[in-house]
Amino acid sequence: MDDNEAPTFEPDLIRAIFKHIWIKKAQERERNGFPNTEAGDSEVGAGTSKKNRPTSANTNALKLSCELVRIFITEAIQRAGTIAEAEGSTMIEPTHLERILPQLLLDF
């Protein structure tokens, strides 16, 4: 994507959001007493457990996530704007977003 194209989210912002969610999920698993059994630890080298390894995202995955979030928000605004215009409003209200959200989530 060129710098002249539509503005998008910064990869650092998306990385920070992902990291926040990963940390909250790990804390939730620990609180609920669930062990980390997701990808067999037997494949990991000696002395390294999945619990001790930081979760990270590939640079290309972050760029793709930025673009997906941008498209999702743009589509939400366009759909909510259409509903607002149909009702004769000049501003998008939270109720407009609430009305378009179920179908938007199904489309994505």
C-alpha positions as CSV (number, residue, x, y, z in Angstrom):
1,M,0.0,0.0,0.0
2,D,1.4,3.4,-1.0
3,D,1.5,6.4,1.3
4,N,-0.9,8.2,-1.1
5,E,-3.7,5.7,-0.6
6,A,-6.4,5.7,2.1
7,P,-5.1,6.2,5.6
8,T,-4.9,3.1,7.7
9,F,-4.1,2.1,11.2
10,E,-0.5,2.0,12.5
11,P,0.8,-1.6,12.9
12,D,2.1,-0.6,16.3
13,L,-1.4,0.2,17.4
14,I,-2.8,-3.1,16.2
15,R,0.2,-4.9,17.8
16,A,-0.6,-3.2,21.1
17,I,-4.3,-4.2,20.9
18,F,-3.3,-7.8,20.1
19,K,-0.8,-7.9,22.9
20,H,-3.4,-6.5,25.4
21,I,-5.8,-9.3,24.4
22,W,-3.2,-12.0,24.6
23,I,-2.2,-10.9,28.1
24,K,-5.8,-10.8,29.3
25,K,-6.5,-14.2,27.8
26,A,-3.4,-15.7,29.5
27,Q,-4.4,-14.1,32.9
28,E,-7.9,-15.5,32.4
29,R,-6.6,-19.0,31.8
30,E,-4.3,-18.8,34.8
31,R,-7.2,-17.6,37.0
32,N,-9.5,-20.4,35.8
33,G,-6.7,-22.9,36.5
34,F,-6.5,-24.1,32.8
35,P,-3.0,-25.3,31.9
36,N,-1.4,-24.2,28.6
37,T,-2.1,-27.3,26.6
38,E,-2.6,-25.6,23.2
39,A,0.2,-26.8,20.8
40,G,2.0,-29.7,22.3
41,D,4.9,-28.7,24.4
42,S,6.8,-31.8,23.3
43,E,7.7,-30.0,20.1
44,V,9.3,-27.1,21.9
45,G,13.0,-27.3,22.8
46,A,14.2,-28.3,26.2
47,G,13.7,-25.8,29.0
48,T,11.2,-23.7,27.0
49,S,7.5,-23.9,27.8
50,K,4.7,-22.3,25.8
51,K,3.9,-20.3,28.9
52,N,7.3,-18.6,29.0
53,R,7.4,-17.8,25.2
54,P,6.0,-14.4,24.3
55,T,3.2,-14.3,21.7
56,S,4.0,-12.2,18.7
57,A,2.6,-11.4,15.3
58,N,4.4,-11.4,11.9
59,T,4.9,-8.0,10.3
60,N,2.8,-9.0,7.3
61,A,0.0,-10.3,9.5
62,L,-0.1,-6.9,11.3
63,K,-0.3,-5.0,8.0
64,L,-3.1,-7.2,6.8
65,S,-4.9,-6.8,10.2
66,C,-4.6,-3.0,9.8
67,E,-6.1,-3.1,6.4
68,L,-8.9,-5.4,7.6
69,V,-9.8,-3.1,10.5
70,R,-9.8,-0.1,8.1
71,I,-12.1,-1.8,5.7
72,F,-14.4,-3.0,8.5
73,I,-14.7,0.5,10.0
74,T,-15.2,2.2,6.5
75,E,-17.9,-0.3,5.7
76,A,-19.6,0.2,9.1
77,I,-19.6,4.0,8.6
78,Q,-21.0,3.7,5.0
79,R,-23.8,1.4,6.0
80,A,-24.7,3.5,9.1
81,G,-24.6,6.6,6.9
82,T,-27.1,5.0,4.5
83,I,-29.5,4.3,7.4
84,A,-29.1,7.8,8.7
85,E,-29.9,9.3,5.3
86,A,-32.9,7.1,4.9
87,E,-34.2,8.5,8.3
88,G,-33.5,12.1,7.3
89,S,-30.6,12.5,9.7
90,T,-27.4,14.3,9.0
91,M,-25.4,12.6,11.7
92,I,-24.7,8.9,12.4
93,E,-26.2,8.0,15.8
94,P,-25.3,4.9,17.9
95,T,-28.6,3.4,17.0
96,H,-27.7,3.5,13.3
97,L,-24.6,1.4,14.1
98,E,-26.6,-0.9,16.2
99,R,-28.9,-1.6,13.3
100,I,-26.2,-2.4,10.8
101,L,-23.9,-4.3,13.1
102,P,-25.5,-7.8,12.9
103,Q,-25.4,-8.0,9.1
104,L,-21.9,-6.4,9.0
105,L,-20.5,-9.0,11.3
106,L,-22.1,-11.8,9.2
107,D,-20.6,-10.3,6.0
108,F,-17.1,-10.2,7.5
